Amino acid sequence: MNLSLFSLLLTSVSLLNHHCSAALHGHRFPTSSSLVTQSSADAPPTTYFEVTKPIKVPKTKPCSYLILHHDFAYTYGKPPVLAPYTPPFNCPSKEFSAIVLEWNATSKGRQYDRIFGVWLGGVELLRSCTAEPRPNGIFWKVEKDITRYYSLLMSNQTLAVYLGNLVDSTYTGVYHVYITIHFYPAEKKQSFDVDLEKLGAGFHENEANLAKSSSGYDDYADLIMPISRNLPLNDGLWLKIENSTDVESKEFVVPQNVYRAVLEVYVSFHEKDEFWYTNYPNEYIKANNLSGDSGNGPFREVVVGLDGDVVGAIWPFTVIYTGGINPLLWRPITGIGSFDLPTYDIEITPFLGNLLDGKTHKLKFSVTNALNVWYIDANLHLWLDKKRKKTEGKLLKNKAKPVTLSSKLDFHGLDGTFLTKAKRHVMSTGWVSSSYGRIITHSKQKLKFDNFMVMGNDGNSQTVKQTIHFDTRVSAKIPCSSTYTFESYKKFPLYVYTNEVGQGNNSYVLLTNVTLEFVEKKAMDHGFGSTTSHLHNLQDARGYMVVKKNLVIAGLGNTQEAYEYDSGRGFCYFRNVSSSNYTVLYDKVSDKCRKKSGFQLSLRVGKLWQGVRKAVYGTIV
């Protein structure tokens, strides 16, 4: 039987630590680097891309600086590449309304996908996965809005980039990387540095300045502290979680005049937990003697602790890397979040009363049901009261009961069904006394998880339908001002179907269908106006690989993606794009706001699941 429907065989154990699509269950599946390519070395390079909305920047000319050029060859197990960073002192403008990080990379030959990170002063700016090269070469670009790190970028720092790559006679791909930062000066009419889209709708310039001065809720933090490992290292700066009992931590001391604190968390999952949402229940593994397969079931959560308190939980989006499941699905359109992994914010302002004592405190990270390995670090964003040397506060309430987890198993031999459900609530309330008055902050998380897994075809087919609901709400009551509220409602639907069909002569066909969605609604009210934004990003990918003696001799990958964003303030972006085996079939882009949103592609998702019972028993869907 197929001992794992998603993992990729590695020929060298030493590659595991930094291979995005690392081996999970040690089965006989082909690696992405064993794909037989039809491209010519003389053909033009293939451009890979992740679909996302363009970054909103002013019309001013940016001051652009190349801060790193490096060729990542044999870098595995070696220190991160370092470069000195200095702010743009020679730029005519000293105030910037947007700052953009641009990553450009090329590669040629054969290589795995690699996880990498970019840190500035220990603060992570980007977590990403490389594209996999071809003989004719590839190019990809990542642009990320890093304006929220404004205060960090205005002082001298050390840039660190870790991309653990291995080059030998087989894996020949070297990643040639250029990192540039673009500083966009504020337009003359915009003399303030508040992002109106983030503050809310209906703002005029004087209202924005009033919101900034009266509430103290500036757009960007005054200080950002790294919650990551310290250099020197022969690795990335991330913390490593290797099992379900592993707890990694970082000590820190905050200034005593902080009035707001937000923890931004970076998360990526690899090796035995890269496809955690497909992992079997331990009872199934034991009953069928599948000791080589990854277990602990399909539920995972990142738990964040502060000293002795749980301050939040993260139920992560199911990022599929560029070599994941069927690598042909992600060429040239890559999986949602694969080039710019999402981060997760946790409001820890209610806990400031425990942190403002000038003493050392500890942030802790663990992963429920984890297998090796998770990479986690965080950035602590702090807002400082410039009129006081000390602020004070008190935690009024913290309610964080353990996750409620249930499962129903029904299997006979290698075929059966598994239903896993989970839910959790985390709530906290506290006050901080500052020059803005006594600010009372309430933070709430509400999370829900459903995973229905079907095994069929004597264990050679697997179907997973999963949905994660991840809702957060933050409110801050500010004296002599309005109540600031921020709400985020995220939904992460996932559908995965694979089936291994034997063909004789040591060959088989691996069928794959993947539907991936990232849905988010954000609502913000800053007293002077409110705004609600909507994002719906949907991918539908289907393909197959013909495998003989562990070599992919033929294959097909078709991917369609529909992306729609509405800021609620007149900025909209829609893109509908489709590809097949490296070729873009069509690409439609629009910036017009529509009265009714939604995708025709969504109808196909329902049809996929309606046919699951038929698909499980070996019928090609």
N, C-alpha and C positions, 0 to 999 in steps of 0.2 A: 504493500500500500504506500501511498504518498505520505511520508511521515510529517510533512509540513507543506502546506499549500502556498506559502509565501516566502520562505527563507531562501537565501542564495548561498550555494556552496562556496567555501573559501579554501583555497589550496595552501594558505599560510596562516597559521594561528596568529602570527604577529601582526596581521592586517586588521584584526578585529576591532581594536580600540577606536579607530577613527574612520572606519568605513561606514558611510551613511546606511547602506543597505547590507548590514552585516548578517552573518549566518545565524539562524535561530535554532533550528532543531537538528542540524547536521545531516540532512537527508541528501539525496543524490541530485537535487535540482541543479540546473546549469547556472553559472554565474552570468551576470550581464556582460562581462568581458569576453564570454565565449560566443556572443552573437556573431553570426557570419554577416559581414557587411558587404553591400554591393557598391559602395561608394568608391570613386577613384581618388587617388591622392592628388590628382590634378584638378579635381572639381573645387569650386569655391567653398569656403567654410560654411557650415550650417549655423544659423543663429537660433539659439534657444531663448525662451522667454517665459516669464510668469505673468499671467494676466492680472493687472491691478489698475486702480485709477491713477491718473497723473497727479503729481504733487503740485499743489497750488502755491505758486510763487509770484512775487510782484513783477512788474514789467521792467524793473531796473536791471542793469547789467551786473552780473555777479562777479565777485572777486574769487577766482578759482585757483586752488593750490594743489599740486600733485604732492601728496605726502608720503607715498610709498610706491616703489616699483620693485617687484621681486619675482624671481622664477622659483616656484616651489617644486623642486625635484625630489631628492631623497630627504625629506624633512620629518619623517615619522620618528618619534622618540627623541627629537632634538628640541632645543629651546625655541620659543616663539620668535619670530622675526620682529626686531625692535627698530623704532625710528623716532627721532625727536620731533615733537610737535610744538609749534609756537603759534599764537593767535595771529590773525591777519592785520598786523600793525601798519602795514604799508597800504592798506585799502583806504581810499578817500573817505569812505563812510565808516563810522564807528558804531552804528546801530544797524542791526540786521533783523528783518522780519521773517526770513526763512533761511535755514541752513540745510544743505542736502549732501549726504554722503553718496558718492558714486563708486561702485566696484565694477571694473572692466577686466575680463579675463579671456584668454584664448588657450587652446590646448590642441594637440594633434597626436594621434596614435591610439593606444589602448590603455584604459585606466578605469579604476573604480570611481564611484562617486565618493567624495570625502566631506565630512562635516568640518566646518571651520568657524572661528569666531574672531571678531575685531574688538579690541579693548582700548580705551583711552584712559590712562591713569587708573587702570584696574576696573573701570566702568565699561560694561559691555555695550557696544553700539550696534552690533549686527551678529546674528547667528544665522548660518546659511549652509547649504549643501552645494557642492560643485556639480556641474553638468558632466556627463561622461563623453569623452572625445571620440572622434571618428578618424579614419586615415586621412580624410581631406581636411580635417580641422573643424573646430567649433569656436563660437564666440558667444558670450552672454554678458549681460549688464544688469546690475542691481542698483536701483536708486532708492534711498531711504531718507525720509524727513527726520533729521536729528535735531530739530530746533528745540525740543524739550531739554536737550543737554546744553543749553545756551551758556549757563554759568561755567560749566566745565570747559567749554571750548574757548573761553576768554582768558585762560591761563596756560602757562607752559606745562606740558604733560609728556608722557612717554606712550607712543602708540605700540601696541602689541598685536600681532596677527599669528594665529596658530592654524595651520592647515597640514595635518599629518599625511604626507604622501609617500609612496614608495615607488621607486623607478628601478627596473632591471631589464633583462633581455625580453621579458614577456610584457610587463606593464611599463610601457614607454612614454606614457603621457605626462608631460611636465605642464604645470599650470602657471602661465605667465600673467601676472596680476598687476594692475594699476589701481591705486586708490586715490581719489580726488575729493576734496571738499569744496563745495560752492557756497559762498556767503552772499546772500541777496540783500543789498541795502534797502532800508525802508523807504517807501515813496515819501516825497516831501509832505504830502497831505496827511500821511499817516505818521504822526510824530510820536505815537505811543507804540509799545511793543506787545500789545495784547492781541491775540488771534481772535478776531470776532467770531469766526465759525465755531471756535471752541467755547466762547463765552455764551453765545446764544444769538437768536435772531432779533432783528429790529433795533440794533445798536447804532447810535450815532457816535461821533468821536468824543463829544463831551460826556456822554453816558458811559462809554468804555473807560475813560479816565476816572470818572466818579466811582465806577465799580471797582477799579483797581485800587484806588486810594482809600475807599471806605471799608472794603471788605477784607483786604489783605490777601485775597485769593488770587495772587498773580498767576499769570499763565504758566510760568516756568519756575522751577525751584531755584533757590539761592545757592544751594550746596547739594552735590550728589556724591554720596559715599559708596564705594565699591563693597559689595558683599560677595567676594570671590577670593580665590587663592592668591597668595602673594608670589611675585617673582623673586628669585629665579626658579624656573620650572623647565622640565623637559616634556611639556604637555600644554594643553589649554589651561586657562585660569578657572575653568568651571570646577564645581564640586562634583564628585562621583558618588552616585547611589548604586550599590551593587546587589542589594537584596532587600527583602521586606523589613528587616530589622535594622538596617543601616540608617544611621542618623548623622548627617554632616552639618557642621555649624561654623559660624564666623562671629568673632567678638568685635564689638565696636563701642565707641563713645560718641554721643551726639552733643553738639553745643547746647548751652543751657538757655538759649533764647529762641528755640524752635517753637512754632505755633501750628505747623502742619507737617505731616509725614506720610509719604506714599511709597510703598515697596513695589518696584517693577521687577517681575520674575521672568527669567529666560529658562526654557525647558526644551530638551530634546531627548529622544529615546532611541536605543540602539541594541544591536546584538540580539539577545534572547527576548527582548521586549520591544523590538522595533515595530512589530505588528501585534502589540499586546491585546488589541481588540479581537484577535483571532485565536488567542491562546486557549487551550483546552482546560476543562475542569480537571483537577487532580484525580478525582474518582474515575473519570474516563481513561486517563493515562494509566492508572494502576490496573484497572480491569482488563485493559488491552495490552499491557506490558509495553507501553510506549515510552520507555525511560529516556529516550533521546529527544523527546518533544518538549517544547516549552509549555509550562502549566500555570497554575495559580489562577486560572480562569481569565475572563476578558475585562475585568474591572481594574482601573488604576486611578489613583488620585495623589497629587502632590500636597502634602500637609506642611504648612508653614507655622512654626512655633516661635514665640518670643519669650525667652526665659522659660517660665513654666506654663505659659498660656498658648493656646491655639488661636492664631490671629486670622487665619484664612486657609482656604483649600482651593486647589486648581484642578479642574477636570479638563485635560488638554485637548485641543483640536488634533485630529488624527492626520498629521502631516505624513504624506507619502513621498519619500525621497526619489531622486531621479533614476535610481536603479531598482525601485521597489515593485514587487508583485510581478509585473511584466514590463521591463524597461522600455519596450517599444511604445508603450502608452504615453510616455512622457518625452517624446521627441517629435517636434521641437517644443510643444506646449508642456511645461512642467506642472507638477502637482501643486495644488493650492498651498501656499505657505512654504514651499520647498526652497525658494531663493531668499525669502525673508520670513523666518519663523516668527509666529505671533508671540507677543509678550503679554503678561497678565498683571494688572495693577491690583494691589491690596491696600486699602486705606487703613493705616495704623495710627492715625491721629488720636483716636480714643485712648490709646495706650501711652501717650506722651507723659502723662502724670507719673508713670513708672520709670521713664527714661531720662527725665530732666534733673537727675541727682548728681550728674557729673561722674558717675561710676560706669564701669564696663558692663555691657549687656551682651546677650547672645541671641542671634537668629539661627533657627534650626530648620532643616529640611529633611523630609522622609517621603517615601512613596509606598502607599498601601499595595501589597501583593507584588512588589517589584521583583524582577529578575535583572540580571546584569545586562545593560548598564544604562543609567540615566545621567545626563549632564545638566546640572542646575547651578545657576548663580543669580544674583539680584543686584539691583541698583536702588539705593535708599535716597529718595528725593526729599529734601528738607527745605522748608520755607522759614526764614529767619526774621525775627522782629528787630528791625534796625533802630528802634527807639528804646529798646530795653536790653539790658545785659542778661536778664533772667526772665523767663516765663515760668509759670507753674500750672499744674493740671492734676486731674484725678480721673481714674477709670471708674465709671459708675456701674457699668454692667458688661459682662462678657459671657455669652452663652454659645458654647461650641460642643454639642454632644457628639459622640462618635458616629460615624457614618452608619446608616441603616442599610444592610446588604442582605439580599435574599436570592436564592437560586432554585430552579426546578429542573431536574435532570430526568430524561426519559430516553434511555438508549439500550440497544440490544446488539452486542458485539461492537462493530465499528460504526454502525449507523444509529442515528438518534437526534434528539433535539435538546437544547439547553437554553433556558431563559434566566437571565441575570438582571436584577433590578437593584438600584441604589438611590438613596437620597440623603441630603445633608443640609443643615442650616447653620450658619455662623453669624452671630450678631454681637455688636459691641457699641457702647455709648460712653463718652467721656467729655470732659470740658478742659479747655486751656484758657488761662487768663493772660492776656497780652495787651499791647497798646491799642488794639482794636476792640477791647472789651473781653468779656467772657464768651468764648465761642464753644457752643455745644455741638459735638459731631456724633452722628449716628451712622454706623456702617452695617450693611446686611448682605449676606450671600445666600442664595437659594439654588441648590443644584439637584438635578434629577438625571438618572441614567437608566437606559433600557438596552439590552443586547439580546437578540434572538439568533441563535446559531443552529444550523442544520447540517448534519453530516450524512452523506449518502454515498451510493456507488461503492459500497464496501470500504468506506472511509476515504475514498479518493476525491470526493467532491465536498466542498464546504461552502455554505452560504451564511453570510452575516448581515443582519440588519440592525443597526445601532443608532440611537439618538441620545445626544447629550444636551441638556438644558442648563445654561450657566448664566444666572441672573445676579446682578449686583445693584445695590442702591446706596448712595451716600448723600447725607444731608448735613448741612452746617448752619446753625442759627447764629447770626452775627448781630450783636447789639447795634442799634441805630442804623441798621441796614436791612437788607432782605435776607431770606433764607436761600442759600445755595443748595441746589439739588442736582444730582447726576444719576442717571439710571442707564444700565446696559442690559439688554436682553439678547443673549447669544443662543444659537441653536446649531448643533453640529450633526446633521444626518449623515449616515454612511451606509452604503450597500456594497458588499463585495461577494462575488461568486467566482469560484474556480473549480475546474474539473479536469482531472488527468485521465485521458482516454488512451488505453494501450493500442498500439498499431502493429505489434509484432516486430521481429528482427531488432530487439533492443531499442525500440523507439516508441514514442508516445506523443500525443498532442495535449498541450496545456491550454485550456480555454479560460479566459479571464474577462470579467465584467466588473467595473468599478464605477460607483456613483458617489461623488464627494460634494458636500455642501458646507458653506460657511455663511450663516445668516446672522445679522446683528441689527438691532434697533437701539439707537442712543437717543436719550432725551435729557436736555439740560435746561435748567431755569436759574438765571442769575439775578432775578428780581427785576431787571430792566428789560427783560425779554426772554423768550424761550425758543428753543429750536429742537427739532426731532429729525435725525438722519436715519437712513435705511441703507443697508448693504445686503445684497443677495448674490452670492457667487456659487455657481453650479457647474460641475464637471461630470460628463458621462463618457467613460472610456471603455472600449471593447477591443479584444484582440486574442491572438493565439500564438503559440510557439510550437514548432515541430522539433522535437529533441531526439537525437540519436547518439547513443554512447556519450551522453552528457555534453553534446555539442548542439547548439541551436542551428539547424540547417535551413530553416525557413520560419517566417513569422509575419505577423501583421499587427499594427496598433492604430486604432482610430480613436480620436478624442474630439469631443465637442465641448465648448465652454461658453457659458452665458454669464456675464458680469453686469450688475446694475447697481449704481450708487446714486443716492439723492441726498444732498446735504441738508435739505430743508430750507436753504437760503438761496436757492437759484443755481447752485452748482450741481450739475448732474453728469454722469458718465455711464455710457452703455457700450458694451463690446460683445459681439457674438462671433466666435472664431472656431474653425474646425481644421483638423489636420489628419493626415494618414501617412504613416511611415516617412517621417521627416518633411513632408510636403504640406504646406498650408493650402487648404482647399478653398476657403473663403475667410474673409476678415472684415466684419462690418462694425464701424465705430460711430457713435453719436454722442453729442453733448447736450441734447435737448431733453428737458424734463418731461416726463409723461404723467398723465393723470392717473393711469392705472399701471401698476407694476406687475411683474410676474413673467414667467418664461414658458413658452410652449414646450421647452425641454423637460419641464417638470412632469408633464403628462407621461413621458416615456419612463420616468422613474417608477411611477405607480405600476405601469405595465410590467416592468422588470420584476417587481416583487410579487405581482399576481401570478407570474409564471414560475415562482420559486420551487413549488413542489414538483413541477414537471422537470425543472432544471436539475434538481437534486438527484434524480434517478438517471442522469446521463444524457438527457436530450440537449442538443445544442440550442441555446437561446440566442 
